[in-house]
């Protein structure tokens, strides 16, 4: 990894020598107001998890039901200012979000989370409405931006999740630099993380009650060519763990309608300090190959977990799992687990229906070491269809159906999750106001 890192830096420096005379992003700034954007995203979501083989939720009232069901609507309004003109540009980003429950009572949720759409109150009922907001100040010199405050983050070692009605929101500082063509460098420190159902600034708790202490992250992505990119990243989450990550992505064009893509992702994780989330000593990697021709894409993937434990994440963001077999229900990251995926995608634009897509995939995992000592096994099948309006007053309005069937043997159900069928209906409408 050290050799590759120095090779990336050397190539980046060489590439950058020809870019010194090019105007920077700050030089081209039009102003705080002139470059501002204001967007509103409306999302309606219905989610049902039907538990199998006698499994049931047990809520705070002691009722037992064999399914979890939630429905709600959310609104996310995001304002991003431009930067003031001059050597140092200054700007402000702000967000406001809220959700309203449409369906789902105390008998249809589990504990205090249900399906993760709403947090439950002390009576065991999902909250009727939730809301939160935040803001960040940002500074730009040339092509380097420093941002402090509440923000969304998409680093492979610290990533906020947006898989339910409202997204997670991180609080901290992030520096992103694109001074050299093809090279993006980043570094950050985050001290709070608001969960998808938690309205407080620091409401994430992963799989424990303490929550995020602090997380320091660094990352570098370099485009060697238009078809080949590489990424290195690392994180240090105080009293939890340290992680290192690598990604290599290569696309081989065959002709105008065909191509091959290879995507490798790898993590190395080790607990540290108090090890609040228990011991962690894991290597997790995946390799996916995809063949695209016309409207069709076929993908095969293999994923491997090794070490003294399985992979862990959550307090560093529930999106911090950039591997091929992290799908709708399972991530296939158990101790010693090996998993295989077969996937097919279809884009109906080639058949005269632009905006309509289909996807199906099947993943099987085995050789999992469990607490009982017996081999754990799991498998999952997903189906998804999405349609996006292409024109008219409702342009970009999307309708999405996601369906998953998850099954595991008894040995792994005791460690992970019961068998269930998962249905999600999502309607989303992004609107650009400014």
Buried (B, 14 or more C-beta within 10 A) or exposed (E): EEEEBEEBBEBBEEBBEEEEEEEBBBEEBEBBEEBBEBBBBBBBBBBBBBBBEEBBBEBBEEBEBBBBBBBBBBBBBBBBBBBBBEEEBBBBBBBBBBBBBBEBBBBBBBEBBBBBBBBBEEEBBBBEEBEBEBEBEBBBBBBBBBBBBBBBBEBBBBBBBBBBBBBBBBBBBBBBBBBBBBBBBBBBBBBBBBBBBBBEBBBBBBEEEEBBBBBBBBBBBBBBEEEBBBBBBBBBBBBBBBBBBBBBBBBEEEEEEEBBBBBBBBBBBBBBEEEBBEEBBBBBBBBBBBBBEEBBBEBBBBBBBBBEBBBBBBBBBBBBBBBBBBBBBBBBBBBBBBBBBEBEBBBBEEEEEBBBBBBBBBBBBBBBBBEEEBBBBBBBBBBBBBBBBBEEEEEBBBBBBBBBBBBBBEBBBBBBBBBBBBBBBBBBBBEEEE
